[in-house]
Amino acid sequence: MNFAETFKFVIDLVSVFLLALGIKGLSKVRSAREANQLAAFAMLLAVVGLLINSAITIGISFNAFIWIILGSAIGGLLGLVTAQRVPMTAMPETVALFNGCGGMSSLLVAIAVSLFPDGMAYGDSQRGLVEIISIVVSVFVGAITFSGSIIAMAKLQGWLSTPIWTQSKIRHLVNIIFAVFSLVGAFELLITGQSGLWLLVFGSGLLGIGVTLPIGGADMPVVISLLNSYSGVAASAAGFVVGSQLLIVAGAMVGAAGLILTQVMCNGMNRSLVSVLFGGALGDSNTSLGSGDSEYLNITNCSVEECALTLETAERVVVVPGYGLAVAQAQHTLREVTRVLESGGIEVNYAIHPVAGRMPGHMNVLLAEADVPYEQLKEMDTINPEFPATDVVLVLGANDVVNPQAKNDSSSPLYGMPVLDVHEARTVFVIKRGMSAGYSGIKNDLFEMANTSMVFGDAKKVLGDLLVELKELGVGRKL
Amino acid sequence: MSFLSEALWVLLLGSLLGLELIGKVPPTLHTPLMSGANAISGITMLAALTLIIKSGDQLPLLVMGSIALGFALFNVIGGFLVTDRMLAMFSRKSSNGRGNR
């Protein structure tokens, strides 16, 4: 091993070590930010190591240098602008977009190596099956990651709805056809080493679309997490293609991490990965607006004034934020309301269901953005025993996560899903746009309970009105 | 086949490491973690770089490598920055109320 190789080897080892430390550190609130910066540094180190090693050993031509600068400048700049501009509520689709681009990158590398097999990592003696297999894997996973992520992003942005035909059995047939195309392409590529590439590219790309398109908005975060895992696998496969162990390790770590996270999300929703991927949308929250009106009989409707009056006399209030709050972007208005309540001597806590918002932890991010103290965010297991001693619960755009059916009715599809026991509180106000069903499309028994009142309206508007009412009542005015 | 067998060991150990590292994360951090892990998966930029460097100045390889590099860097830079933005909001409270978004 000469100097350049040793140098590269040491840098790679240090980078992998720092990347692992980074991922580890991201799992603790205190160290998370530093860990993220550490991981970014590790990445920079790996790039510098590669550049220096290449410059010493084989040299970097002027042309190569120019194209490196060009690609980095455009991609980096777009990333910079996107990261700064994007609102916090759009985080899931942003992650999806970034993820898709990562997949695209692995895909392009594999295509390029496949089309122009000269001069890549393996010596002539070792080129062959290994390289072709890794190209096949990289193309397959990369294409699925790219097309799937873009579809996921478009659906979360509301640019795409779920086409009706994708809810029928036809979609399985269509996907099987795409899968067969990819498989045929893959085998052709394996045998000939050249043709079959485009069949594989388009087959797997279409498969990514076909699998992602039928999945409803609620399950989308799970899919993004899974695709995130795939992009790690794609990077790992690209590592095999260009012969970089650093890439293989880092990709494998991300792939494994993504899988664990996906499992956590599935557990939180009481759904199996299989049913998320192949079960289709249970009830798309966009398409079922108002469809459940007739099912509810004993709804107590209530005005914002009444809600404010009840809040005024409360001592302990728990807020249950959900998807609706995120959609209405009402977290800042909510924070103003709770500030008024707190200055009136009322204890306010936030009950965070593991899958509240659009991704696990997304709600925490949104509330942190609105300056809610971290200590007031209570996880489900902490807050559940406290509901009987709670005067008022405000349910803001959450539905399935507060459905008592999950505990009481063993025939319900929700049965067994962990929920927040808000119905044990003295009074529950459910702020909601209408009587539409939640993600699951299942009727919520909570709405018909005697201690529940419904306040209809957009979360942001209702909270704004509530703020005015509370101020008129003089809550929180220090005398 | 020495690279292959070594690489397969690396793949196995890397996967196991990934499983262990993520094991115990509070739900609060799942979104930032996903975003951070996503940024790390942009490490595929190394593959794009290798492609350009070893292109032997063939124009198609240079162009494809450059585009791949652009996509990867979009993922990396955007991913790390967005993660930092999210995490900055968690630490804002401890740093006497000031902080940037």
Chai-1 contact restraints between the chains, C-beta under 6 A:
chainA,res_idxA,chainB,res_idxB,connection_type,confidence,min_distance_angstrom,max_distance_angstrom,comment,restraint_id
A,I23,B,L21,contact,1.0,0.0,6.0,A-B,restraint_1
A,K24,B,L21,contact,1.0,0.0,6.0,A-B,restraint_2
A,L26,B,L33,contact,1.0,0.0,6.0,A-B,restraint_3
A,L26,B,G36,contact,1.0,0.0,6.0,A-B,restraint_4
A,S27,B,V25,contact,1.0,0.0,6.0,A-B,restraint_5
A,A32,B,L29,contact,1.0,0.0,6.0,A-B,restraint_6
A,A32,B,L87,contact,1.0,0.0,6.0,A-B,restraint_7
A,R33,B,L87,contact,1.0,0.0,6.0,A-B,restraint_8
A,R33,B,S91,contact,1.0,0.0,6.0,A-B,restraint_9
A,N36,B,G36,contact,1.0,0.0,6.0,A-B,restraint_10
A,N36,B,T83,contact,1.0,0.0,6.0,A-B,restraint_11
A,N36,B,D84,contact,1.0,0.0,6.0,A-B,restraint_12
A,N36,B,L87,contact,1.0,0.0,6.0,A-B,restraint_13
A,A39,B,I40,contact,1.0,0.0,6.0,A-B,restraint_14
A,A40,B,F80,contact,1.0,0.0,6.0,A-B,restraint_15
A,L50,B,L46,contact,1.0,0.0,6.0,A-B,restraint_16
A,L50,B,L49,contact,1.0,0.0,6.0,A-B,restraint_17
A,S54,B,I53,contact,1.0,0.0,6.0,A-B,restraint_18
A,I60,B,I53,contact,1.0,0.0,6.0,A-B,restraint_19
A,S61,B,D57,contact,1.0,0.0,6.0,A-B,restraint_20
A,N63,B,D57,contact,1.0,0.0,6.0,A-B,restraint_21
A,A64,B,I52,contact,1.0,0.0,6.0,A-B,restraint_22
A,A64,B,I53,contact,1.0,0.0,6.0,A-B,restraint_23
A,W67,B,I52,contact,1.0,0.0,6.0,A-B,restraint_24
A,W67,B,L62,contact,1.0,0.0,6.0,A-B,restraint_25
A,W67,B,S66,contact,1.0,0.0,6.0,A-B,restraint_26
A,I68,B,I52,contact,1.0,0.0,6.0,A-B,restraint_27
A,L70,B,S66,contact,1.0,0.0,6.0,A-B,restraint_28
A,G71,B,S66,contact,1.0,0.0,6.0,A-B,restraint_29
A,G71,B,L69,contact,1.0,0.0,6.0,A-B,restraint_30
A,G71,B,G70,contact,1.0,0.0,6.0,A-B,restraint_31
A,S72,B,L69,contact,1.0,0.0,6.0,A-B,restraint_32
A,S72,B,L73,contact,1.0,0.0,6.0,A-B,restraint_33
A,I74,B,G70,contact,1.0,0.0,6.0,A-B,restraint_34
A,G75,B,G70,contact,1.0,0.0,6.0,A-B,restraint_35
A,G75,B,L73,contact,1.0,0.0,6.0,A-B,restraint_36
A,G75,B,F74,contact,1.0,0.0,6.0,A-B,restraint_37
A,G76,B,L73,contact,1.0,0.0,6.0,A-B,restraint_38
A,G76,B,I77,contact,1.0,0.0,6.0,A-B,restraint_39
A,L78,B,F74,contact,1.0,0.0,6.0,A-B,restraint_40
A,G79,B,F74,contact,1.0,0.0,6.0,A-B,restraint_41
A,G79,B,I77,contact,1.0,0.0,6.0,A-B,restraint_42
A,G79,B,G78,contact,1.0,0.0,6.0,A-B,restraint_43
A,L80,B,I77,contact,1.0,0.0,6.0,A-B,restraint_44
A,T82,B,G78,contact,1.0,0.0,6.0,A-B,restraint_45
A,A83,B,G78,contact,1.0,0.0,6.0,A-B,restraint_46
A,A83,B,L81,contact,1.0,0.0,6.0,A-B,restraint_47
A,A83,B,V82,contact,1.0,0.0,6.0,A-B,restraint_48
A,V95,B,S35,contact,1.0,0.0,6.0,A-B,restraint_49
A,V95,B,N38,contact,1.0,0.0,6.0,A-B,restraint_50
A,F98,B,N38,contact,1.0,0.0,6.0,A-B,restraint_51
A,F98,B,N75,contact,1.0,0.0,6.0,A-B,restraint_52
A,F98,B,G78,contact,1.0,0.0,6.0,A-B,restraint_53
A,F98,B,G79,contact,1.0,0.0,6.0,A-B,restraint_54
A,N99,B,N38,contact,1.0,0.0,6.0,A-B,restraint_55
A,C101,B,F71,contact,1.0,0.0,6.0,A-B,restraint_56
A,C101,B,F74,contact,1.0,0.0,6.0,A-B,restraint_57
A,C101,B,N75,contact,1.0,0.0,6.0,A-B,restraint_58
A,G102,B,S41,contact,1.0,0.0,6.0,A-B,restraint_59
A,G102,B,G42,contact,1.0,0.0,6.0,A-B,restraint_60
A,G102,B,N75,contact,1.0,0.0,6.0,A-B,restraint_61
A,M104,B,F71,contact,1.0,0.0,6.0,A-B,restraint_62
A,S105,B,T44,contact,1.0,0.0,6.0,A-B,restraint_63
A,S105,B,A48,contact,1.0,0.0,6.0,A-B,restraint_64
A,S105,B,A68,contact,1.0,0.0,6.0,A-B,restraint_65
A,S105,B,F71,contact,1.0,0.0,6.0,A-B,restraint_66
A,S105,B,A72,contact,1.0,0.0,6.0,A-B,restraint_67
A,S106,B,T44,contact,1.0,0.0,6.0,A-B,restraint_68
A,L108,B,M64,contact,1.0,0.0,6.0,A-B,restraint_69
A,L108,B,I67,contact,1.0,0.0,6.0,A-B,restraint_70
A,L108,B,A68,contact,1.0,0.0,6.0,A-B,restraint_71
A,V109,B,A47,contact,1.0,0.0,6.0,A-B,restraint_72
A,V109,B,A48,contact,1.0,0.0,6.0,A-B,restraint_73
A,V109,B,L51,contact,1.0,0.0,6.0,A-B,restraint_74
A,V109,B,A68,contact,1.0,0.0,6.0,A-B,restraint_75
A,A112,B,L51,contact,1.0,0.0,6.0,A-B,restraint_76
A,A112,B,L61,contact,1.0,0.0,6.0,A-B,restraint_77
A,A112,B,M64,contact,1.0,0.0,6.0,A-B,restraint_78
A,F116,B,L61,contact,1.0,0.0,6.0,A-B,restraint_79
A,G119,B,K54,contact,1.0,0.0,6.0,A-B,restraint_80
A,G119,B,G56,contact,1.0,0.0,6.0,A-B,restraint_81
A,V130,B,L4,contact,1.0,0.0,6.0,A-B,restraint_82
A,S225,B,M34,contact,1.0,0.0,6.0,A-B,restraint_83
A,N228,B,M34,contact,1.0,0.0,6.0,A-B,restraint_84
A,N228,B,N38,contact,1.0,0.0,6.0,A-B,restraint_85
A,S231,B,S41,contact,1.0,0.0,6.0,A-B,restraint_86
A,G232,B,S41,contact,1.0,0.0,6.0,A-B,restraint_87
A,A235,B,S41,contact,1.0,0.0,6.0,A-B,restraint_88
A,A235,B,I43,contact,1.0,0.0,6.0,A-B,restraint_89
A,A235,B,T44,contact,1.0,0.0,6.0,A-B,restraint_90
A,A238,B,T44,contact,1.0,0.0,6.0,A-B,restraint_91
A,A238,B,A47,contact,1.0,0.0,6.0,A-B,restraint_92
A,V242,B,A47,contact,1.0,0.0,6.0,A-B,restraint_93
A,V242,B,T50,contact,1.0,0.0,6.0,A-B,restraint_94
A,S244,B,L46,contact,1.0,0.0,6.0,A-B,restraint_95
A,Q245,B,V10,contact,1.0,0.0,6.0,A-B,restraint_96
A,L247,B,I43,contact,1.0,0.0,6.0,A-B,restraint_97
A,L247,B,L46,contact,1.0,0.0,6.0,A-B,restraint_98
A,L247,B,A47,contact,1.0,0.0,6.0,A-B,restraint_99
A,I248,B,A7,contact,1.0,0.0,6.0,A-B,restraint_100
A,I248,B,V10,contact,1.0,0.0,6.0,A-B,restraint_101
A,I248,B,L11,contact,1.0,0.0,6.0,A-B,restraint_102
A,V249,B,V10,contact,1.0,0.0,6.0,A-B,restraint_103
A,V249,B,G14,contact,1.0,0.0,6.0,A-B,restraint_104
A,A250,B,I43,contact,1.0,0.0,6.0,A-B,restraint_105
A,A252,B,L11,contact,1.0,0.0,6.0,A-B,restraint_106
A,A252,B,G14,contact,1.0,0.0,6.0,A-B,restraint_107
A,A252,B,S15,contact,1.0,0.0,6.0,A-B,restraint_108
A,M253,B,G14,contact,1.0,0.0,6.0,A-B,restraint_109
A,M253,B,L17,contact,1.0,0.0,6.0,A-B,restraint_110
A,M253,B,G18,contact,1.0,0.0,6.0,A-B,restraint_111
A,V254,B,A37,contact,1.0,0.0,6.0,A-B,restraint_112
A,V254,B,I40,contact,1.0,0.0,6.0,A-B,restraint_113
A,V254,B,S41,contact,1.0,0.0,6.0,A-B,restraint_114
A,A256,B,S15,contact,1.0,0.0,6.0,A-B,restraint_115
A,A256,B,G18,contact,1.0,0.0,6.0,A-B,restraint_116
A,A256,B,L19,contact,1.0,0.0,6.0,A-B,restraint_117
A,A257,B,G18,contact,1.0,0.0,6.0,A-B,restraint_118
A,A257,B,I22,contact,1.0,0.0,6.0,A-B,restraint_119
A,A257,B,A37,contact,1.0,0.0,6.0,A-B,restraint_120
A,I260,B,I22,contact,1.0,0.0,6.0,A-B,restraint_121
A,L261,B,M34,contact,1.0,0.0,6.0,A-B,restraint_122
A,P354,B,P27,contact,1.0,0.0,6.0,A-B,restraint_123
A,M359,B,T31,contact,1.0,0.0,6.0,A-B,restraint_124
A,P360,B,P27,contact,1.0,0.0,6.0,A-B,restraint_125
A,P360,B,H30,contact,1.0,0.0,6.0,A-B,restraint_126
A,G361,B,P27,contact,1.0,0.0,6.0,A-B,restraint_127
A,G361,B,T28,contact,1.0,0.0,6.0,A-B,restraint_128
A,G361,B,L29,contact,1.0,0.0,6.0,A-B,restraint_129
A,G361,B,H30,contact,1.0,0.0,6.0,A-B,restraint_130
A,G361,B,T31,contact,1.0,0.0,6.0,A-B,restraint_131
A,H362,B,T31,contact,1.0,0.0,6.0,A-B,restraint_132
A,N364,B,T28,contact,1.0,0.0,6.0,A-B,restraint_133
A,V365,B,T31,contact,1.0,0.0,6.0,A-B,restraint_134
A,V365,B,M86,contact,1.0,0.0,6.0,A-B,restraint_135
A,A368,B,M89,contact,1.0,0.0,6.0,A-B,restraint_136
A,A368,B,F90,contact,1.0,0.0,6.0,A-B,restraint_137
A,E369,B,M89,contact,1.0,0.0,6.0,A-B,restraint_138
A,P373,B,K93,contact,1.0,0.0,6.0,A-B,restraint_139
A,Y374,B,K93,contact,1.0,0.0,6.0,A-B,restraint_140
